[in-house]
Amino acid sequence: MLIKGRNSTPALFGIDFGSSTIKGMLLTKQGEGYSVEAIASEAMPEGAWVDHQIGAPDDIVAALERLRGKLPGKIRRVATAVSGNQVITKVIQLDNGLSELELESQVELEAEKNIPFPIDEISLDFEVLGENPNDSRRDDVLLSAARSEMVNTLAEVLSEAHFQAQVVDVQSHALGRAWQFQLSYQQDPLAQEGVVALIDIGERTMNFAVLTKGEVIYNREQNFGGEQFALQAAPLAQMKPDEANQAWQTLTLSEEVLQMAYPQYVQSLAQQIKRQLSLFISSSGYKNVDAIAISGGVSLDGEIVTQLKGELDLPLIVACPFECMPLSASIQGRNMYLEEGAKYMTALGLALRSFDHV
């Protein structure tokens, strides 16, 4: 879902801003598929990115410049994304058969009714999803809006680091694009007709979205992430939370602590997911979802995934984007990226904006 700008020229570098890491990916076309030409990550400075907004612009510029230093050649054109409570997405219904001008006019009227920000303070876009299943005279239209100030500030920071923002997407839609790519590549029937709940778990937030027929039709965000595991493990390990988090990340937490901390964390995570599923079903008209697709740093922990499967009465698919495409031989640390592919799903979805048909 595009908020600002469009570029049909290939090779957009997808940049995903996270609370603890900035991640980037560049794709090239290879036959019928794609190849990862460049991939890199850089730690997000503490306090620089707060609640999905820029807290310390100079620190983020410096981090982006360090990220740039890890990339080959002169990569400039960028696709990035916004998220959080400054971003609104909503599926509305409009009469089908409207001309393009009529459709734009109706969308603006609906935006004034549905978006809790002044219309002159938002960047707005929409996409016709198709005929409403309950009323053949109307189309479902996906409306997306973000505060223009947020979009412009992000573009300015990228410019300061000598990047050029061509596309500013919605994070959940970039995530959905990456999952649609993985499911289609694996020829999973869910990619065509299924209703899939996407769970992307970062350090501090869990992004919940629902993908069906190639479109994200619902998304919500929860303040729950890997940080909660560290908070639960810290007293058991007699560590401070940041020390426990570092030990977990570096696989140095004792097996005894892990075995005590896993069940409590997984139960809390499962409760968060079940709550989001219930909210979606009660508000959307859908009776169920067919599967759950999980990505983000937490999904790299095999024990958490195994225990989560036991808590959820649904098939659980784990992100594995680099099984769908090769990494360039010139990429340093290829084995690390192959192991950590689930962290890069949003960056992948953004990089896919380089190709018009995606």
C-alpha positions, 0 to 999 in steps of 0.5 A: 500500500503506497502512501507517498511516491511511486517509482517503476524503476527496479532496485529499491532498497527496502529499509525497515526501521525497528526499535532495536535494529535498522534492516535493509534489503535489495533484490534483483530479478533472476529468471522467474524469481529474485536474488538478494543482491544486498542485505545489512542491519545496524543497531538502532541507537537507544532512544532514537526510535520511540513508538515508531517515531523518530526521537533522535534524528541525528542518531538515526542519520548516523546509524543509516550512514553506518548501514550504507557503509556495509552496502556495495555500490551507490544505493540511493533509492529507498522504500520504507514504511510507517506504522503505529498509532499515527497510521490508520488503515480501514476497509470501506465499501463504495459503489462499484462502477465509479470513475477514477475521479468519482472514486477519489472524491468518495475516498476523500469523503470517507477519509474525513469520516473515518480518519481521526486527523484533519484531512489536510494533515494526512498522506492518503491512499487507497486500493480497490480490493474487489467486489464486496462478498455480501453486496455485488453492487459495492466494492471493498476499498482499502483506505490508508492514511498517515500523518504527513509530518511523520512521512516527511520527517522520515524522508528528511532523515533518509535524505540526510543519510544520502538516501532518497525515499521513493516509496513510503508504505504501511508496515503491515502491508509490506509484511503481507507482501513478503508473506504472499511471496513466500506462500506463492513460491511454496505453492501453498493454497493459502496464498490463493484463497486462505485467511492467514493471520500474520504475527511479526514479533519484534523486541517491543511490539507484536504486529498482527495483520490478516492476509487473504487473497494477496491483500492485508485486510486488517492490522493491529499492533500490541506492546508485546515482544521479545523484551517480555521474555527477558523481563521474565527470565531476568529474576530467574537468572539473577540478571538485569533485564537488558543483561538477560536479553543480551544473554538470550540473544547470544544463546548464553542463558542457562538451560535451567533458566530457559526451561523455567521462562519458556512456558510463562512467556509462551502462555502470555504470547498465546493469550495475546495472539488469541485475543487479536484473533477474537478481535478480528473475527468479531469485527470483520465478518470472517468466521475463522482464520486458516493458519498463523504465519509467524516472523520476527526475531522471536520466531527464530527461537525454535523452542518458543515456536514448538511450545506455541504450536501446542498452545494454538489450535491452528497450523503455524508457518514460520518465515523462511524467506531465503528458501525462496531465493538465493543470496548473492555470493558477494554478501558477507556473513551469508550464513548468519542472514540465512539463519535470521531470515525471519527478521527481514520479512518487512524489509523483503516486502519493501524491496519487492516494491521494485517490481510493478507486478508485486 
